[in-house]
Amino acid sequence: MDEKRIQQVLTIEKEAREIYDSAIREAEQLPLTAEKEAQALVEKSRVEAEKQARELVAKAQAEDEITRILAAAEEKAGRTKGLATGHLERAVGYVLDHVAGRG
């Protein structure tokens, strides 16, 4: 073989070794990269789950407050209706007494 061919073979072998070494380094980094990505995904999922939990709790509390307010309003409306009915009966009695000349 001539000198030029030997140099080409040596150059090709050197490039092949560099590619091989680079592939080994990348392969060694893959588990670390995968672990970091998995941790980031777990953290993102945890944050999202906490956010959803807070929203559900807030919604449940709001619904409880709405239920309480509606119950109080219905109770007040019932009392007001009872008072109005009593006043109406008294007013009708008053009018009848006046019409009948008793008042």
Secondary structure, DSSP 4 states (H G I P E B T S, - for coil): --HHHHHHHHHHHHHHHHHHHHHHHHHHHHHHHHHHHHHHHHHHHHHHHHHHHHHHHHHHHHHHHHHHHHHHHHHHHHHHHHHHHHHHHHHHHHHHHHHHT--
